[in-house]
Amino acid sequence: MRPLRERRVGTVVRRVETVGSTMDAVRELGKDGAVLIADEQTRGRGRQGRAWHSPEGGLYMSVLLKPRVGAEASGLMPLWTGLAVCEASRGMDLEPRLAWPNDVVVGTKKLGGVLCESEVAGSRVDRAVLGIGVNVNNCIFPEDVRGTSLRLELGEAVELEAFTDDLMERLTDHYNRFLTEPVAFLDDYERCCTTLGRNVAADTAAGTVKGAAVGVGEQGELMVRTGEGVEAVHAGDVVELET
Ligand code: BTN
Protein backbone atom coordinates (compact mmCIF):
# COMPACT_ATOMS: atom_id res chain seq x y z
CA MET A 1 0.00 0.00 0.00
CA ARG A 2 1.27 3.47 -0.81
CA PRO A 3 1.80 6.04 1.98
CA LEU A 4 -0.72 8.88 2.37
CA ARG A 5 1.97 11.50 1.93
CA GLU A 6 3.31 9.85 -1.19
CA ARG A 7 6.03 11.50 -3.24
CA ARG A 8 5.62 11.11 -6.97
CA VAL A 9 8.02 10.71 -9.83
CA GLY A 10 6.28 12.71 -12.53
CA THR A 11 4.88 15.68 -10.55
CA VAL A 12 5.80 17.66 -13.66
CA VAL A 13 6.57 15.87 -16.93
CA ARG A 14 8.13 17.87 -19.74
CA ARG A 15 8.83 16.32 -23.12
CA VAL A 16 11.18 17.94 -25.62
CA GLU A 17 12.36 16.87 -29.07
CA THR A 18 16.06 17.65 -28.72
CA VAL A 19 18.24 18.68 -25.81
CA GLY A 20 21.96 18.66 -24.99
CA SER A 21 21.47 16.51 -21.91
CA THR A 22 18.30 15.95 -19.88
CA MET A 23 20.60 16.00 -16.80
CA ASP A 24 20.96 19.78 -17.11
CA ALA A 25 17.53 20.69 -18.44
CA VAL A 26 15.59 18.92 -15.66
CA ARG A 27 17.15 21.14 -12.97
CA GLU A 28 15.22 24.11 -14.37
CA LEU A 29 11.93 22.38 -13.53
CA GLY A 30 12.76 22.80 -9.83
CA LYS A 31 10.16 20.53 -8.28
CA ASP A 32 10.73 17.26 -6.41
CA GLY A 33 9.70 14.48 -8.78
CA ALA A 34 9.98 16.57 -11.94
CA VAL A 35 10.79 14.59 -15.09
CA LEU A 36 12.30 15.70 -18.36
CA ILE A 37 12.15 13.38 -21.36
CA ALA A 38 13.85 13.99 -24.70
CA ASP A 39 13.36 12.26 -28.05
CA GLU A 40 17.09 12.65 -28.63
CA GLN A 41 20.13 14.18 -26.93
CA THR A 42 23.05 15.87 -28.63
CA ARG A 43 25.43 15.63 -25.65
CA GLY A 44 24.10 12.69 -23.65
CA ARG A 45 26.50 11.67 -20.92
CA GLY A 46 27.15 8.40 -19.17
CA ARG A 47 29.09 7.20 -16.13
CA GLN A 48 32.84 7.69 -15.78
CA GLY A 49 32.86 10.65 -18.21
CA ARG A 50 31.65 8.58 -21.15
CA ALA A 51 29.21 9.80 -23.80
CA TRP A 52 25.73 8.28 -24.11
CA HIS A 53 24.69 7.80 -27.73
CA SER A 54 21.14 9.15 -27.84
CA PRO A 55 19.39 8.84 -31.22
CA GLU A 56 15.62 8.86 -31.67
CA GLY A 57 13.86 5.69 -30.55
CA GLY A 58 15.51 5.44 -27.13
CA LEU A 59 14.27 6.66 -23.76
CA TYR A 60 16.28 9.58 -22.36
CA MET A 61 14.88 10.78 -19.11
CA SER A 62 16.05 12.61 -16.00
CA VAL A 63 14.26 12.85 -12.67
CA LEU A 64 14.87 15.62 -10.15
CA LEU A 65 14.56 14.45 -6.54
CA LYS A 66 14.86 16.28 -3.22
CA PRO A 67 14.94 13.35 -0.84
CA ARG A 68 16.69 14.94 2.20
CA VAL A 69 18.18 11.61 3.15
CA GLY A 70 21.62 11.18 4.70
CA ALA A 71 24.50 11.59 2.25
CA GLU A 72 25.52 7.98 2.89
CA ALA A 73 22.30 6.82 1.20
CA SER A 74 22.97 8.66 -2.06
CA GLY A 75 24.78 5.65 -3.56
CA LEU A 76 21.58 3.61 -3.27
CA MET A 77 19.49 5.79 -5.56
CA PRO A 78 21.01 4.72 -8.88
CA LEU A 79 20.74 1.07 -7.76
CA TRP A 80 16.98 1.11 -7.18
CA THR A 81 16.60 3.13 -10.36
CA GLY A 82 18.39 0.40 -12.33
CA LEU A 83 16.21 -2.18 -10.61
CA ALA A 84 13.09 -0.26 -11.71
CA VAL A 85 14.32 -0.38 -15.33
CA CYS A 86 14.84 -4.15 -15.03
CA GLU A 87 11.37 -4.59 -13.56
CA ALA A 88 9.75 -2.51 -16.31
CA SER A 89 11.57 -4.59 -18.94
CA ARG A 90 10.42 -7.78 -17.21
CA GLY A 91 6.89 -6.49 -17.70
CA MET A 92 7.69 -6.76 -21.43
CA ASP A 93 8.66 -10.43 -21.08
CA LEU A 94 12.38 -9.88 -21.01
CA GLU A 95 14.75 -10.91 -18.19
CA PRO A 96 17.56 -8.36 -18.11
CA ARG A 97 20.03 -8.34 -15.22
CA LEU A 98 21.98 -5.63 -13.44
CA ALA A 99 25.73 -5.40 -13.72
CA TRP A 100 26.91 -3.57 -10.62
CA PRO A 101 26.23 -0.77 -10.04
CA ASN A 102 23.44 0.00 -12.48
CA ASP A 103 24.07 -1.25 -15.99
CA VAL A 104 21.01 -3.00 -17.34
CA VAL A 105 22.21 -5.89 -19.47
CA VAL A 106 20.91 -8.77 -21.53
CA GLY A 107 23.70 -11.32 -21.49
CA THR A 108 26.78 -9.18 -22.10
CA LYS A 109 24.95 -6.51 -24.09
CA LYS A 110 23.91 -3.21 -22.59
CA LEU A 111 20.21 -2.36 -22.67
CA GLY A 112 20.29 0.69 -20.43
CA GLY A 113 22.18 2.69 -17.86
CA VAL A 114 21.69 5.11 -14.99
CA LEU A 115 23.66 8.22 -14.11
CA CYS A 116 23.16 9.85 -10.71
CA GLU A 117 24.38 13.36 -9.95
CA SER A 118 23.69 14.33 -6.35
CA GLU A 119 24.38 17.50 -4.40
CA VAL A 120 25.04 17.22 -0.70
CA ALA A 121 24.37 20.02 1.81
CA GLY A 122 25.99 19.30 5.19
CA SER A 123 25.36 15.64 5.83
CA ARG A 124 22.22 15.36 3.69
CA VAL A 125 21.37 14.99 0.02
CA ASP A 126 19.93 18.32 -1.07
CA ARG A 127 18.93 17.29 -4.56
CA ALA A 128 19.73 14.51 -6.94
CA VAL A 129 19.27 14.05 -10.65
CA LEU A 130 18.74 10.49 -11.81
CA GLY A 131 19.34 10.05 -15.51
CA ILE A 132 17.99 6.99 -17.25
CA GLY A 133 18.87 5.85 -20.74
CA VAL A 134 17.17 2.79 -22.20
CA ASN A 135 17.63 1.45 -25.70
CA VAL A 136 13.98 0.93 -26.57
CA ASN A 137 13.46 1.09 -30.36
CA ASN A 138 16.94 2.25 -31.42
CA CYS A 139 18.95 -0.54 -32.98
CA ILE A 140 22.30 0.92 -34.08
CA PHE A 141 25.15 1.50 -31.62
CA PRO A 142 28.62 3.01 -31.80
CA GLU A 143 31.38 0.50 -32.63
CA ASP A 144 32.81 0.51 -29.11
CA VAL A 145 29.45 -0.26 -27.45
CA ARG A 146 28.05 -3.78 -27.11
CA GLY A 147 24.45 -2.60 -27.07
CA THR A 148 21.03 -4.10 -27.50
CA SER A 149 17.51 -2.72 -27.35
CA LEU A 150 14.06 -3.87 -26.33
CA ARG A 151 13.14 -3.93 -30.00
CA LEU A 152 16.09 -6.12 -30.95
CA GLU A 153 15.46 -8.52 -28.07
CA LEU A 154 11.70 -8.77 -28.54
CA GLY A 155 11.70 -8.71 -32.33
CA GLU A 156 9.13 -5.94 -32.50
CA ALA A 157 8.77 -2.24 -31.76
CA VAL A 158 7.80 -1.25 -28.23
CA GLU A 159 5.29 1.43 -27.23
CA LEU A 160 7.74 3.97 -25.82
CA GLU A 161 5.15 6.04 -23.96
CA ALA A 162 3.58 3.03 -22.22
CA PHE A 163 7.04 1.78 -21.20
CA THR A 164 7.90 5.24 -19.83
CA ASP A 165 4.64 5.52 -17.85
CA ASP A 166 5.17 2.08 -16.35
CA LEU A 167 8.74 2.99 -15.42
CA MET A 168 7.59 6.20 -13.69
CA GLU A 169 5.11 4.18 -11.59
CA ARG A 170 7.87 1.80 -10.55
CA LEU A 171 10.21 4.69 -9.75
CA THR A 172 7.49 6.26 -7.60
CA ASP A 173 7.16 3.01 -5.62
CA HIS A 174 10.91 2.67 -5.17
CA TYR A 175 11.31 6.34 -4.19
CA ASN A 176 8.68 6.11 -1.45
CA ARG A 177 10.05 2.87 -0.10
CA PHE A 178 13.57 4.30 -0.14
CA LEU A 179 12.48 7.27 2.00
CA THR A 180 11.15 5.03 4.75
CA GLU A 181 13.29 1.87 4.40
CA PRO A 182 16.39 2.86 2.41
CA VAL A 183 17.93 -0.60 2.07
CA ALA A 184 14.76 -2.69 1.76
CA PHE A 185 15.18 -3.02 -2.00
CA LEU A 186 18.63 -4.58 -1.73
CA ASP A 187 17.38 -8.18 -1.60
CA ASP A 188 15.58 -7.70 -4.93
CA TYR A 189 18.61 -5.89 -6.29
CA GLU A 190 20.95 -8.72 -5.33
CA ARG A 191 18.65 -11.30 -6.94
CA CYS A 192 18.83 -9.32 -10.18
CA CYS A 193 22.57 -8.61 -10.04
CA THR A 194 24.67 -10.69 -12.42
CA THR A 195 27.95 -9.47 -10.92
CA LEU A 196 27.48 -11.35 -7.64
CA GLY A 197 29.19 -14.72 -7.42
CA ARG A 198 31.64 -13.79 -10.18
CA ASN A 199 35.34 -13.06 -10.13
CA VAL A 200 35.82 -9.40 -10.88
CA ALA A 201 38.46 -6.72 -11.24
CA ALA A 202 37.36 -3.30 -10.02
CA ASP A 203 39.29 -0.24 -11.09
CA THR A 204 39.09 2.19 -8.20
CA ALA A 205 40.89 5.47 -7.42
CA ALA A 206 43.12 3.48 -5.03
CA GLY A 207 44.03 0.78 -7.56
CA THR A 208 42.58 -2.50 -8.84
CA VAL A 209 40.65 -4.75 -6.50
CA LYS A 210 40.47 -8.38 -7.69
CA GLY A 211 38.39 -11.11 -6.15
CA ALA A 212 34.93 -12.63 -5.86
CA ALA A 213 31.95 -10.27 -5.76
CA VAL A 214 30.05 -11.47 -2.69
CA GLY A 215 27.43 -8.85 -1.90
CA VAL A 216 26.19 -5.27 -1.95
CA GLY A 217 26.55 -3.19 1.20
CA GLU A 218 24.17 -0.69 2.82
CA GLN A 219 25.60 2.25 0.88
CA GLY A 220 25.37 0.39 -2.43
CA GLU A 221 29.03 -0.61 -2.43
CA LEU A 222 30.19 -3.85 -4.01
CA MET A 223 31.79 -6.23 -1.51
CA VAL A 224 34.73 -8.09 -3.03
CA ARG A 225 36.47 -10.98 -1.26
CA THR A 226 40.21 -10.79 -1.99
CA GLY A 227 43.15 -12.73 -0.56
CA GLU A 228 43.28 -10.14 2.24
CA GLY A 229 39.65 -10.08 3.29
CA VAL A 230 36.50 -8.35 2.06
CA GLU A 231 36.98 -4.94 0.44
CA ALA A 232 34.25 -2.40 -0.29
CA VAL A 233 34.23 -0.87 -3.77
CA HIS A 234 32.20 2.33 -3.83
CA ALA A 235 32.85 3.52 -7.36
CA GLY A 236 34.68 2.57 -10.50
CA ASP A 237 34.46 0.24 -13.44
CA VAL A 238 34.07 -3.45 -12.75
CA VAL A 239 34.87 -6.16 -15.26
CA GLU A 240 34.01 -9.81 -14.90
CA LEU A 241 37.02 -12.10 -15.22
CA GLU A 242 37.01 -15.44 -17.00
CA THR A 243 37.05 -18.24 -14.43
C1 BTN B 1 25.76 4.86 -18.14
O1 BTN B 1 26.88 5.25 -18.45
O2 BTN B 1 25.48 3.66 -18.16
C2 BTN B 1 24.70 5.84 -17.75
C3 BTN B 1 23.95 6.36 -18.94
C4 BTN B 1 22.90 7.39 -18.58
C5 BTN B 1 22.30 8.01 -19.80
C6 BTN B 1 21.11 8.88 -19.46
S1 BTN B 1 20.15 9.30 -20.88
C7 BTN B 1 19.24 10.43 -19.94
C8 BTN B 1 20.23 11.15 -19.05
N1 BTN B 1 20.85 12.25 -19.76
C9 BTN B 1 22.14 12.07 -19.95
O3 BTN B 1 22.91 12.87 -20.51
N2 BTN B 1 22.52 10.90 -19.41
C10 BTN B 1 21.42 10.20 -18.80
Residues whose N, C-alpha, C, O or C-beta is under 5 A from the ligand:
A	BS01	BTN	S21 T22 M23 R43 G44 R45 G46 R47 W52 L59 Y60 M61 S62 G112 G113 V114 L115 G131 I132 G133
